[in-house]
């Protein structure tokens, strides 16, 4: 039932912590009541702590307004709807847990604490700066139904804040932890690695016809399934085998140049009508250097591959018939279509050997990668470095520049390789790992060539600048872990309940 908040638990807690200190600004400082009907049920229930639809909608509206102010015109409330629902429910669940645990520990909130907050709120002061009882009463009656409900809401909100502050204070970061964290971020390593492709053979490896035949005969069902899956790839559009003779002239050329080119085209057309061969005249007269020596042959042309004017002509011509003179941006053309092929789908018989070659190459690449990686790993276990083993097996050893840890675990030349990179940072300088790491479509082995720690000045300055951020991160982690563990216990005991149907209907 709590799936809606589990997916975003990590960032929900961080947002909750950031907002908790400002919660009274949202609830009181903005001042405007949220207009909604009476609660039709409880969205979040924890023992006697209950939050209804009105509380859910209030929190959601506050969070939406915060995002709207931050993002401006880039904010899209429809796209953010699910995220805002999740955040609002998560906030209510966290508040319920913190308030519940604060009461269990005996934390208390006195009337004077609530009165001080109300007295200091600018929303309930008149133009003279005095507390406006009438404005306060109107807001409370409208939004909470009664002052009693409002005061109970404020009491639990302050309990939530006290419990969160208590937990945050317990997550103190020691100097040793801070130094270790900064070193973790700043240390650098240089790696050597071998990456063996499992899905493609290197260009210098050729399969024999026998290997392709063997794969074809032993994988008929797989080839058929792959053929059916790729039906669209084997569609061949209608094509025409086209020849042309070009008499080049720019469309913006002077009229005399255009007329000279047209006259040459008309003379050529007359010679064709007198039964001279198209191919011979193309070699003699055409200004197209790419097709001239081939007798004007443009090969098989599919729709869309020729200029508009030529396209219209080639579509309408019957095979063997010579066109009239056609004008394009290149000049004047005389066109002939020698053959036509209608659109069709290549048959399994036509493509099965291509598919068999593809499958056989992948199998050969996989077998080669598995065999070589096993040999390299065994050589490392026998005491050799990866560099020595790669030299013996005549495989390429790549080397990186100095690398730091990155959130995406990117290794140049390999891509994202979190497990490989984590292992490399844990190794001693010069050490090779016998472990074979899958990285995308490759199998990789790694050797740590060099480890470099930061200069003392950089280390100390970074410690100084990151102290507050690292402390906040530890406090956040402490609170987040505590809330998550307590949530699991309460849910398991059947004491914490979220009605997602009410959320969907809000």
C-alpha positions, 0 to 999 in steps of 0.5 A, a space after each residue: 500500500 505504501 509503494 507510492 512513497 517507497 519509489 522516492 524515499 531518498 529524495 523525499 526525505 532530503 526535500 522534507 528536511 530542507 522544507 521542515 524549517 520553513 514549514 510555518 512560512 508555507 502554512 502561515 506566512 503565505 496566508 491564503 487558505 486553500 479552498 477545498 471541501 471537507 475531508 472524505 477520509 484519511 489519506 495517512 493513518 498512524 494509530 491516532 494520528 490521521 491526515 485527510 485529503 485536506 492535509 494532503 492537498 494543502 501540502 501538495 499545493 505548497 510543494 507545487 507553489 515552491 516548484 513554480 517559484 523556482 522553475 518559473 515558466 519551465 514548470 509543467 504541473 501536468 508532467 509533475 503531477 505524479 511526483 507532487 502526489 508522491 512528495 505530498 504523501 511522503 511528507 505526510 507519512 514522515 510527519 506522522 512517524 516523527 510526531 508519533 515517535 516524539 510523543 512516544 519519547 515524551 517530547 512536549 509542545 507547550 501553548 507558549 511555543 505555539 503562541 510565539 509562532 503565531 505572534 511572530 507570523 506576519 500573516 496575522 498582523 494588522 497594518 499597525 503590526 499588532 496581532 489581528 485576532 479576527 484575521 487569525 480566527 477567519 483563517 483557522 475556521 476556514 482552513 481547520 474548522 476550529 481553533 482546537 483543530 488548528 492548535 492540535 495541528 500546530 502541536 504535532 507539527 512542532 513535535 515533528 520538527 523537534 523529533 527531526 532536530 533530535 535525530 539530525 543532531 545525532 548524525 555528527 561527522 567526525 574529523 576522520 570521517 570528513 578527511 576519509 570522505 574528501 580523500 575518497 573524492 580526490 584520490 586518482 588512479 591510472 588504469 590498464 585494461 583489456 576489453 574483449 568484445 562479445 558481440 562482434 568479431 574483430 575485422 581481421 577474423 574471417 569465418 569459414 563457409 563451413 562455420 556459417 553452414 554449421 550455424 545455419 543448420 543448427 539454429 533454424 528456429 532461432 533464424 526464423 524467429 529473428 527473420 520474423 522479428 525483423 520483417 520491416 528491415 527486409 522490405 525493399 521499396 519499388 526501384 527503377 534502373 535509371 540512365 540519364 544524359 545531363 546537359 549542365 546549366 545553372 538555373 540562374 545562368 544567363 539566357 544564352 547559356 540556357 538556350 545553348 544547353 537546351 539546343 544540345 539536349 534537343 540535338 541529342 534527343 533527335 539522335 536518340 529518335 534516330 535510333 542511336 544508342 543511349 549508352 553511346 550518346 551518354 558517354 559522348 555528351 553527358 556532363 555528369 562525371 559520375 555516370 558518364 563513363 557508365 553510359 549514364 547508368 545511375 543504378 537502381 533508384 528508389 522513390 525520393 532519391 532523385 530530384 523532384 522533376 526527375 522523380 516524376 518522369 522516372 515514375 511515369 516512364 515504361 521500361 525502355 522508353 526514352 523521356 522528353 527533355 526534363 529541366 532540373 537545378 542541374 540542367 537538362 536531362 534525357 532519362 530512360 528507365 531500363 528495369 522496374 522492380 516492384 516493392 517486396 519483402 526479401 524472403 527467408 531463403 534470401 536472408 537466412 545466410 546473412 542471419 546465420 553469418 551474424 549469429 555465427 560471428 556473435 557466437 565466435 566473438 563470445 567464445 573468443 572473449 570467454 576463452 581469452 578472458 579465462 586465460 588472462 584471469 588464470 595467468 593473473 592468478 598464477 602471478 602475472 600482471 595483466 600487462 604481462 598476460 595481455 602481451 603473452 596472448 597478443 591482445 590489446 592493453 588500453 591505458 587511461 589517464 588519471 581518473 577520479 571516482 565519478 557518479 556515473 562510473 565512466 571509464 574512457 574507452 569503456 563507458 560506465 563500469 561501476 564494479 570495475 572502477 570500484 575494484 580498481 580503487 580498492 587495489 594496491 598500485 601495480 595489482 591486477 584483478 583476476 575478476 572478469 567484469 561484464 561492461 556493456 557488450 565486452 568482458 574486461 580485466 583491469 590492472 591498477 597502474 598508479 594511485 595518486 593522492 591529492 596535494 596537502 594544500 588541496 586536501 585541506 582546502 577541500 576539507 574546509 569548503 566541504 565540511 558543512 555539506 558533508 555534515 548535512 549529508 550525514 545528518 540527512 542519511 541518519 534521519 532518512 535511515 531512521 524514518 525508513 526503518 521505522 516506517 517498515 516496522 509500523 507498516 509490518 505491524 499494521 499500524 501505518 496505512 496509506 489510502 492511495 485511492 483517496 490520492 487518485 481521486 483528489 
